[in-house]
Amino acid sequence: MNNAVEGLPDHNSLGKASGIIGILALIFSFIPIVGFVSWILGPLAILFGFIALRKKPRSMAIVGLITGAIALVICFWWITATESVGQAMGADTFNTTGETRDLSDAPIVETTVRGLWNDLESNKVAAGQKYGGSRIQFNAEKIADFGGDVDNPSLQFIGKSEQFMNRFVSASFEKADGEMIGKMSKGSPVSFVCTGINETFGEGYNLNGCKLN
């Protein structure tokens, strides 16, 4: 009877759990936002894997150790990459620190609303280097809509068209331009210069510190 028991395969359930959890951690680690669960699954797979190494078969435990470790490396990479992009954007185009910067005498870079959108969507870091620390000049942009009030007026422009949906770039102006903006209409061309860009998550971009030419 003992020989029969010893002859049976030794199912390492903890090793299987380690392998499955590790694979899930690896898959989730590639997915933005939901990938945070890999911070939990990765260490869990490694812990189960180490414990399961005491028992045969060890193949799934090894899989769990490897995939869990890779998942954590990818998570660390995401953090490093996000910080690098954030620093680049904060130092250049995107003023994420909230610090006051005087760009009244900064050099002017001319572009279009659609061109700016394309640059930002293609590579935000490169766009930050291109437009950062400069005043951004727009010429004869057609007004899509109005926002704000006389004291805090804003204009909207089409930044990108996707089939039946338009994505907008909003430009915020000072009170001094409110009266002039109040006399404009949709479709009118307008030229203006801005000193900053903010990203609106999932919607578009906002231009700030804008003044009419």
N, C-alpha and C positions, 0 to 999 in steps of 0.2 A: 504493500500500500504506500509506504514511504517513497519507494522507488518510482511508483507511478506519479506521485505528486511532484517529485523532483524532476521527472521527465517532461512535465508540462511547461509550455512557454511562460516566461515570467512577464506578464503585461505590466509595463511601467506606466501606469495611468498619469502620474505626476509629470513624467517625461513628455507624454502626449499633450498634456495641458500646456506645458512649457512651449512646445513646438507650435501649437495652434495659436496661443496668445502672442508668441513672437512674430508669427506670420501676419497676424492681424495688426500688430503694432507697426510692422514694416509698411503694410499697405496704407494704414491711416497716416503715417508720418509724411507721406507725399501729398496729402490733401490739405490745402490751406484751411485755417479756422478749426475744422474738426480734428485736425492732427494733434491737438493738445492732449487727446486721450492716450497718445503714445507715450507721454510722460508717465502714465500710470501703467500701461500694458508692458512697456519695455522693461522696466525694473522688475515687474512681476514675472515676466518670462525668464529673466536672468536668475531671479531667486529660485523659482521652481526648477530651473535647469540645473543649478548647482546642487540642489537637494537630490534631484533625480539621478545625478551621475553616480550615486552610490548603488544604484540598482540597474540591472540589465533588462532589456536592451537600452542602450544609451543614445541611439541615433536621434530620436526626437528631442531629447534633452539638449543635445549638441545643436540641433537646429534652433531650438528656443534661445540658447545662449547667443548664437551668431546673429539671428534676426533681431533679437531684443537689443543687442549692442549696436547693430547697424541703425535700427530705428532711433536710438538715442543720439547717435552721431548726426543723423539727418535732422533731428529736432534742434540740436545745437547749431547746426548749419543754418537752419531757418532763422534762429535768433540772431546769429552773427550777421547774416545777410540783411535782415530787417533793420538792425541797428546801423549797418553801413549805409543803407539807402536812406534811412531817416536822418542820419548825420549829414549826408550829402544834400538832401532836400532842405534840411533846416538851415544849412549854411548858405544855400544858394536860393533857388526859386521859392521854396516853401519855408516860410518863417514860422516854424513850429514852436520855437522857444518863446514867442510873444515879445521878444525884445524890440525896442524901437530903433529903427534904422533910418538914417537920413539919406534918401536917394534923390533929393531935389536937384543935385548937380551930377547925378550918375549918367553915364553914357546911354544913348538911346539905341535900342534894337528894334527894327521894324519887322512886323510879321502880320499875319492875318489870324482871325479867331480860329478858323479851321486848321491853319498851319500850326498854330500853337497846340491845338488839341492833338493833332497827329504826332507832333514831337513828344508830347507828354505821354501819349499812349505807347509810343514806340520805345522810349527809354527815358524814364523820369530823371535818372542821374545825369544823363547827357543833356536833357532839357534844362536841368538846374545849372549846369555849367555854361550853357548857351545864354540863358536869360537872367541867371542870378546876378544880383548886384547891379542890375541895369533897369532903366525905365523901358517899358514895352510900348511901342507906338503902333496904333491901329489906324488905318485910313479907309474912309468910305465904307464902313461896315453897316449893313442894313439892320435896322432895329426889328427884332422879332416880337418883343413885348416890353412892358414897363413894370416896375415894382417899387416898393418903398413909398416915401412921401416927399414933400417939398424939402424937408430938412435932411432926409437921408434917401435920395433918389437912386434908383438902379435901372440898368438897361439889360435886356437879355438878347443874346445872339445865338444863332444856330452854330454849334461847334461840330456836330456830326449828325448825319442823316443815316438811319438804318431802316430800310424798307418803309414802313408806315410810321416810324417813330423818330422824332428829332431829339437830340440831346443838346442841352443849352449851357452856355457860358454866361454867367451873370457878372456884370461890372458895377461896382458900387462907387458912387460919386459923392462929392462934398456938397454941403448946403449951397455954396456959391453957384453951383451949376443947376440947382433945382428949378429955378425960374425958366432957364433956357430949355431944359429937358421937358418941362411942362408944355412947351409950345410945339414939340415934335410929334410925329405920328409914326405908326408902324410902317416899316418899309423905307423910312427915310434914311439916307446915308449919314453917318456921323463919324468924326475922327476924334480920337482921344488917346491919352497916354496913361499907363498904370504903373505902379511901383511894386506890386506883389500879386502872388497867386496862392489860393488855398484850394485844396481838393475837397469836394463834397462826396463822401463815401457812397458809391453806387449810383451817383446822379450826374456829376460833372465837375466843373471847376468854377471858382469865383475869382474875379479880378478885383483887387482893392486898391485904394489910394489913387483912384482914377480922376482925371480932369479933362474937360472938353478942350479941344484945340480951337 
